[in-house]
């Protein structure tokens, strides 16, 4: 059970306090409710660009990382399609410095042409290295666009096209910043050997004066029900041909989400899993094969991937994968096998909350989802699932008309 206190400042900033007397450190996690899905389709990649810009310094503290390191701490961030997360770990004695740094870049971020040009170059180089010059690097760029027709999940956090970053103007980024990087669009968690009243005092002091932003009107685009299979074939200079198959799945707080997660674990979690034993070891069709979920907040994807052994045809490998989906949907699932993956989730959840920073991240995430109490209910959501229910989900999902298949061939 994770205990916490919560309060909201007058400007809309939601603050969570989690006391952990066992650590000499304090974790400060600030989640902004803005991700790639909030971008204009003609100006994508901005949320990820701001992950970089936010470390470019603020008016009063031009060297964010340097100050954190001098204080004996660490800082970093990540961006996903749903939100952007910034975090620090510091000695508890430096809590005020950490909050001061976060509040200053929320209010006084340096947004100069020089800073923008520097970070644009960093992102463009990242795009080239990770997506263009790396084997299989463009898979997710292709797969998202194949799997979604209208929902903004159809582009990755790096952007739909790198030209959007190349052409971004200072006015563009300022407008994006003032829309989304405001206190009423953020969730802050302070975790460590701290007292709620002291944290409240410090948050009022450093964040309370920041002006509330205008209410954000979100499009909430819904992806239409898929009724026809989609396929894409590409050839690339890679060592092995590969296949990627996706199916639309439930959103994060639906009961079906947990069913998809368990289905993916039964199929490919570890060397005792079905796909590894049957398709890698026994039939020797693939050198590696996986099943997993995208984990998105809105309706995400159930994904199958496989890298082929030599002389195995694309069709043979695909048919074998589909056959395993049919088996999990219609044939008996052993109760021991089922309980094993439930227990695996419980242990994974436990290990993911060992550190104060991890608990701070999770608390912010569930508050962002709209139900912070759910952090203490996740394990029950998995343990309450039945075999009948997950097979019902499998039968409704793993049908040809809902599939999206990317054939990733090697160049001759």
N, C-alpha and C positions, 0 to 999 in steps of 0.2 A: 504494500500500500504506500503510495507516494502522497505525502501530506503537503499542502500548500495554502498560502493566503493569496487573495487577489483583490485588487482595487483598480479604479479607473480615474485618471486625472481629468480635470475639467476640459482639457483640450482633446480628450478621447483616447489618450494613450492607455492601453491596458497593461497593467503591471502584475506579475506573478512573483511571489517570494517563496522559495523553498529552503527551509533550514536544514543544514547538514553539518552537525557539530564535529564530524569525524575528519574534516579536511581543513588544512590551513589556507586553501585557495578559495577564491570566489569565481564563479562562472557568470558572465554577463552575456546573455543571448538576446539579440534583437532581430525579430522576424518582421519583414515588411511584406504585406499582403499584395505582392506584385510579382508576377512571373511572366514567362513568355506568352502565356495565354491572354495577357492584358494588353498586348501590343497591337498597334495598327498593322494590318497585313502588308502594307506598303512600307512600313518602317519597323522591321523586326530586329531582334538581337539587342534591344535597348536595356532590358533587365540585366542581361549578362554584362553588357558594357558598363552598367552602373556598379556591378560587383567590383570592377576594376577602378572606376572613377572614385568610389567611396574611400579608397586607400590613397588617393592622390593628395589628401590633406584638406584641412579646413582653415578658415581665416586665422583662428587663434592657435591651431596646432597643425602646422603644415607637414609634420612628419609623424603620422599616426603610428606606423609600425615601430619607428624608432623609440617613441615615448613608451609604448607598451613593453618593448624589449628592455629598455632601461629600468622599467618598473618591475622587472623579473617575470613578465608575462608573455603570452603568445596570443596571436589573433589570426583569424582567417574568415572565409565566407564561402558560400556556394549558392548557385542559382538553379532552379528547376522550372518546369513549366507553370507551376502553381504559385511559388513564392520565392523570396530571396532571404537568406539567413546569414547574419553577421554575428561572430562570437569572439569573446576574449576569455582567457583564464589568467588571473592575477593573484598575487598574495592578497589576503583579505584586507590587509592594511591599505591597499591601493584601490579599494572599491570606488572611492569618490573620483579618483583620476579616470577610471574606466568609464564611469557614467558621464563625466565631463567630456571625454573624448567623443562618446556616442552622441551626446546632445549637440555638440558643436558641429559635427558633420551633418546632423539632421537639419540644423538651422543655417549653418554657414559654410557649406561645402564649397571648395574652390572649383569653379567651373569657368576656366579660362580656355582660350583657343589652344594654348600650349598644352594644357592638361588633357584636353580632348584629343588633340592630335597624337599625343604620346600613347594614350590608352587605346585609341583606334588602331594604331600600329601594332600594339600588343595583341589585340583581339584578332586582327587580320592574320598575323603570324600564327596565332593559335589555330585558326581555321585551316590554314595551309598545312600545318604540322599534323593536326589530329584528324582532319576530315579528308584532305586531298592527298597527302603524301604518306599515309599510313595504310597498310593492307586492311581491307574491309572498313576503312574509315568512313565511307559515305553510306554505310548500310542504314543507319538510323535516319539520315536525311531522306533516303529513298523510301524506307519502310513507313515512316510517319505519313508521308504524302500519299502513299498507296492506301493506307489504312483509314485515313480521314478525308472527307470531302469538303466539309465546311468548318468544322471545329478547329480552333487555333492550336490544338495539339498537333496539327499537321506540319508544324515547323518545330525544329529543335531550338534549344536555348541560344545556340550560336546565331540563329536567324535563318530565315527562309532563303536568303541570298546575301552573300557577303557584301554586295554592292550597297545594301541598306546601311551598313556601318560605314562603308567608305564614303557615302554621300551624306552622312548625318551632320547636321549643322549645329552650331552652338545653341541656337534658338530651339532646335528640336529637342536637345537633351535637357535644356532648362525647363521646357514645358513638361517633359516627362517627369523630371525630378519634382517639380512643384505640384504635380498631380498626385503622385504616389508616395513620395518619401516625406510623409506628414505624420504627425503623432496619432491621428485618428485612423491611420491605415497601418498601424504597427502594434506588435505585441512584444513586451520586454519581460524577460525573466532573470531574476538574480537568485543564484543558488550557492549556498555555502554556509559558513558559520556566521549567519547574519540574523538580525532581528527585524521583523516586519516594520515596526515604527521607524527605525533608523533608515531603512530603505525608502519608506514613504517620504520621509523628510528630505533625503537626498534627491529623490526623483522630482519632488515638487520644486526643489531648488534649481535643478539643472534642466528639467524638461518642462516644468509647469508654465514657463513664460513663452514657450514656443506656440505660435499661432496655429489653431486648428485649420486643417485644409478643407477645401470644399468637398461636399459629399461626392463620392465616386459613383458614377453611373456605369455599371458593367453590362456588357451585351448578353452574357449568359447564353451563348450560342449552343444549340443542341445538335448533335450529329444525328442525321436521319437513320432510321432502322435499315441496316444493310440487307439487301434481298438478292444480291448477285455476287458471285465470286469474282475476285480481281486478281490478276497476275501481272508480273513484270519480270522481264529477263534482261540481265545486263552481263557484260563480260569485262573482267578487270585483270590486271597483272598481279594475281595472287597465287600462292602455292597450292591451294586446294579449292575446289568448288564447294559452294555452301548453299543451304536453303534456309529461308526464314518464313515462317507462317504465323500470322496473327489472327485473333478473333476478338471482336468487341466484348468487353466485360463490364461489370458493375462499377459504380463509383465507391468512394472510400468508406462511407458509413452505412452502406447497404449490407444486409446479411450475406448476400451472394458473394461479396468481396472476399470474405474469409473462406468460402467454399473454393473459389478459384485458387487462393493461396495454397490451400491444402492439396488440391488437385495437382498443382505444379510440383509440390514437394513429393507426392507419391510418385510422380513420373520421373523426377530427376534430382532429388536431393541425395547426393552421395553415391558411393559405389555399390550400395545395395539397392539402388533405385531401379525401377522398371526399364527406363530407356537405356541406362548404362548397361545393365545385365543383358538385355535382349538384343539391342541394336549395336552396341559396341563390342561386348565380349562374345556373345553367342553367334550372332549373324554376321558380325564384322562388316557392317555397312558404313559406319561412321567412325571417325577417330575421336570425335567428341559430339555430344548432343545434350541439349538443355531445354528445360521448360521453366518459365518464370512469368511473373506479372509485372506490368510497368509501374504499378504503385501510385498512379495518378489520383488526384482528389476527385476529379470528375470521371466520366466513363473512360476507362483505360483499355489496355490490351493484354490478352493472354498470348504469350509468345512461345513458339517452338523454334529452335535453331539446331542445325547440324552441319558439321564439316565432313565431307565425304572421303572415304578411302578411294584409292585409285581403282578405276575400271568399274565403279558402281554408277549406274545411270541415275539421273535426276529423278526419273519417274519411280524407280525401285525404292529409292530412299524416301521419297515423299509418301508413297503408298504404305511403307512400313511405319512411318510416323502417324499417319491417319489411322492405321490399324490399331495402334496403341491407344489412341484417343477413343476409338470404338470400344475397345476392351474395358477401359476405365469407366466408360459410360454404361455399358450393358452387362459386363461380366462381374462375378462376385469379387468384392474387395474384402480382403481378410481383415478381421477386427484388430489383430495385432499390428498389421501394417498401418492401419488407420490411426490407432492410438500412438504409434511411434512418431508420426508426423505431427500430431497434436503436442506431444511431449517436446518435440524438437522446437516448436514455436515457443513454448513456455520457457525453455532454457535460453533460447535466443533473446526473448524479451527481457529475461532476467539479466543476462550479460550486457544487454544494450543500455542498462540503467545503473551500471556500477558506479560510473563517475558522475560527479555533480553536473558537469557540462552536458553529458548525455541526457540527464533528467531535465535540465533546463531546456534543451532543444525539444524534447518530447512534450514538455508542458506547453511550450509556445505553439508547437504543431497542433496539439489537440484543441487549444484555445482558438487557433486559426480555423480549425474544422468546425467550430461552433459548439463543441461539447468537451470541455476540459476534463470532466469527470470520467470520460471514456478511457483515459489513460489507465485507470484502475479496473476497467472492465474488459480490456482487450483479450486477456487470457480466457475469460469466461465465454467470449464470443466464439472462440475456436473450440473450446471443450464442449460446448453445447451442440455443435454440429453433428449431424447423423450421416451415416453412409447413404441412406436413401436420399437425403437432401442434396448432397454433393453430386450424386449420380444424376439426379433430376437436372441440376444446373449444367452438368456435362452434356446430357442429351439435348438440352435446349440450345447449347452454344456450339458444340463441335459438329456443325453441319456445313456442307460444302458452300452453300450460298452466303455464309457469313465469313468465309475465309479470304485472306489476303496473302498471296504467296509471292515471295521474291526469290527468283532463281539467280544465284550469283555464280556465273560460270568463270572458268579460267580462260585466259586468252591463249589461242593456239600458238 
